[in-house]
Amino acid sequence: PARTIEFVAADVPAFGWKRFRLAPSGRHLDQEDAGREISCEAIAVSAAEDGTLAARLGERTYAGLAGLEDVGDRGDTYDFDPVRTGEVTLAEVGVRRRIDATGIRHLFVRRVLAVPASLTADRRRRSDEQVPLTVETAVQLVPGTARVDLGVRVTNVARDHRLRLLFPTGAPAKSFRASTTFDVVCRETERRDASGWVHPAPSTFPHQGFVFANGLTVAAPGLPEAEVTADGVIALTLVRAVGWLARMDLKSRPRPAGPLMPAPGAQGLGTIEAVLSLYAGPDARAARDAELGLRAVAAGDAPLLPRDHPRLEVSPRDILVSALKPAASGPGMILRLLNPTDGDVATRIALGFPVSEVVPARLDETPDGEARAVDGGRVELVVPAHALRSLRLVGTPPAVPAASRRCERV
């Protein structure tokens, strides 16, 4: 019979593996009740009466997390154009708790908002008809991860609106950090003077994985639109339901941005899912760890690689592996490193497979300097502040026994 297998895989080597043998056993019963609090190590989470969360992350406590904001939107796929009329009420809140036999803790919060069904025909206000907007949030604490994982599921039946998750950080914010393309940048909450601009400056911005303000990081891969307000609220867009590629009558934009074309699929009707994580501090690598997780495969009796043997280690933690991939042409692999900090970082690379040559490369993978020395499987270089460095690793990985080459992803 089908079974759900759950365990905590700790201390998995970098770009390596840790082997677990599965054996039949009796059923391990989980504890389920109507509790509203969970804790694990230095982290605690509780659900309030309105379904928002309070979280203790180390020495800091944050309240009102994962609040909901629903506003009418008469915009298009290019720009938000708010319609702030129409009643939005919290119609239902349900909370349950589960403690797994593995030590993993869960809170399940279900909220139902009553929201206007759409805009009126003249697009000036939201309709009087109300529909239910269901938001389910699964909170998870896993031993050893030092973060709060959130799985969010929205059942959207409303049109012409924007739904956001709000994360108050508890204090005003003049500046904050956010991941962007090949970097982490410092942004300001003060609105820019756009008096000389054709297009007014939006308060939202695109990010590439996480936003950090006042000690709190919200990692949100796949939710690329965010805003941080002057009072320190991190707002992440869950849904922008619009029915037009572009329109000519937006109040938030003086000129057209594209062709006047209906786009009914952009209403985003149906189920929308997202995965987020909360943790203390501006750790870019922690955001990447939360996003990528681990991959489980079913393997035979013969291990493919030596036990507890990292295939690639990069230190210090400030340096991120932006890419490790086969070269587009020629031999070897491309390793791309990112330094998102404000200072140059002396970087050490430990290679767990034979490499005969390490050649600096450009983004287009053409050579960019002389080959670097490989000393006992180690390479050292300095990655400048807010910069990328690419290396071509040329060598022959160890042979894999034919009997061990087959594995299936589970």
Secondary structure, DSSP 8 states (H G I E B T S, - for coil): -------------TT---------------EEES--EEEETTEEEEE-TTS-EEEEETTEEEEEETEEEEEEE---SS---EE--S--EEEEEEEEEEE-TTS-EEEEEEEEEEEESSB-TTSSSB-S-EEEEEEEEEEEE-TTS-SEEEEEEEEE---SEEEEEEEE-SS--SEEEEEETTEEEEEESS----TT-SS---S-EE-SSEEEETTEEEE-TT--EEEE-TT-EEEEEEEEE-SEEE-S--SS-SS--S--EE-GGGG--EEEEEEEEEEES--HHHHHHHHH----EE--SS-SS-TT--SEEEESTT-EEEEEEE-SSSSSEEEEEEE-SSS-EEEEEEESS--SEEEEE-TT--B-S--B--BTTEEEEEE-TTEEEEEEEE-------GGG---EE-
